[in-house]
Amino acid sequence: MSVEKQIAIIYLGTKGMLNSVPVNKVKEFEADFLAYMRSKHANVMNDLKAGKFDDSLTSTIEAAAKEISAKYKA
């Protein structure tokens, strides 16, 4: 997995944003989230790849996670 993908997923995990996703659905969430980020927020992923990490990036990551995780809530 590329570094920018790892950063985004690890960030979500450390902020408790995966808590509402059932354990058996985490991999599916991860795939959906990363596909969404690639298609809608490629600039954020590119910034992460370039070593940037700031509040504007994390707020986009969090908003995307909230949107995607809504369909996984138990």
N, C-alpha and C positions, 0 to 999 in steps of 0.2 A: 504494500500500500504506500502511495506517495506521501511525502512529509506533510503537505498541506491537508490531505485527507485525515492523516493521523492527528494533526493539530486540532482540526475542527471537531473530530469525534472525541478526543481526549478532553477538550475544553467542555463539551456538553456533559461528559461524565463527571468531571470535577465540579461542575456547577449544579449537579443534581437534576439535569434536564432530561435524563433517561429514566427517572424514577417512575414515571407514569406508564412506561412501556413495559409490558410483560416480558420477562426474561426470554421466553421462547420466541419473541418477536423482535429482539434487539437487532439481529443480523438483517432482517427485512427492513426495519426502520433505517438502519445504517445505509443500506443500498438506496432506499428511497430518498433519504436526506442528501446523500452525496450526488445522486442524479439531479435532484432539484437544485443543489448549489451549482453544479456544472452548467445547467441550462439557464438558470435565472440570475445567478450571482458569480459568474466566472471571474469577474474582476476581484472579488473577495478571495477566491481560491488562488488567483495569481499573486495577489498581495501577500498571502500567507506563504506561498512558495518563495517569494522574494525576501522573506524574513520580516515582513511588516506584521505588527500585531498591536492594534489600538482599539479604543472604545467603539469607533464606527464599524470596525470589522466584527467585533464581538456582538454588537447589537444586531447586526444583520444575521449572524449565525444563530443567535438566540431566537430571533423572530421566525426564521426559517424552521428551526427545530420545533417551536410551539405549533406552527402550522402543520407540519408533517406529523408530529406526535399525537395530534388530536384524533387521528383515525386509529391509533393504537391503544387508547386509554381502556383500561380494564373495566 
